[in-house]
Amino acid sequence: MGFVEREFLIEGEQKILKFLVEVVGLSPREGKRAIDRGRVSLNGKRVTNKGAVGKGILKCILFEPNGFGITPFFETPHFAIYDKPSGVPIHPKKLANTKSLLDDHRKLYGPGANLVHRLDRETSGLVIGSKYKYAESELKRSFQEREIQKEYLALIWGVLERGLEIKKPIEVNRDPAIKVKVQISPTGREAVTIVEPLEVVEGGVTLVRLKPLTGRQHQLRVHLWSIGHPIVGDPLYGVSPDVGDQYLRRVLPEQERIYWTGASRLLLHSYRLKFHFFGNRYNIISPTDFRGEIGRSLAPNWREIGKATGKL
């Protein structure tokens, strides 16, 4: 369900923050954050002062979990790990009333639970969710300090016979006329990806293993596109800005998307996570059959599509 607006009646003068905690059910931290983010109003006027007092009709935008019914395939007392399907967003889109994996996680473990890293909506695979705040902070620190090793599988256009290291800095694209999110730039932040070919499919696509040594937005997608091997099914990198813009605005017909990209989804999968946590060593492998996903998602005429669009 994501974010919804709820209405409450404050009958007598009292502190707004106290009402949010005692009646609405937020923690003091959550109540302060709701005010800071403009999610609380009283009698139609936004509440901006955390010490405000008043009475009347209070409206508050709240996160109410009601997700897809996805459950973790592995968990400890501190965290849970999901095998996210392609098409499922990690978080609700701003304040839009959209379902996400976060709904499922908080429905299982409560409002203090959180997802500690991101995957693009179309990328499938492993996602870690903390069960409480201290575990969240430790796991996020581990990601930031590159203590968690990540491996992905992807199907890319073209034949790649040897492994390579892509070391190209990435920055956010500031041009409003171009809707892709990031670009290769000498002024960007360091980004390094190890690419290892696993299998070349006759006709011109390659299954690869990817090891990102940094964690930039869209890193794998833009790195592979930059060397002439975009990921099959990518509707942002390796297509025209117009096609990418239509995709982002959700107006790109599925058959056109398949024509320009070769698949009905982005063929990128978060396959493995290796890390230490609270004295234990974990080597988590996704149970998804990614080769089966390729078979279900790849267009039957992908060779013709690749030639027509200049990818082969």
Secondary structure by P-SEA (a helix, b strand, c coil): ccbbbbbbbbcccccaaaaaaccccccaaaaaaaaaacccccccccccccccccccbbbbbbbbbbccccccccccccccccccccccccccccccccccaaaaaaaacccccccccccccccbbbbbbbccaaaaaaaaaaaaaccbbbbbbbbbcccccbbbbbbbbbbccccccccccccccccccbbbbbbbbccccccbbbbbbbbbcccccaaaaaaaaaacccccccccccccaaaaaaaaaccccaaaaaaaccccccccccccccccccccccccccccaaaaaaaaccccaaaaaaaaaccc
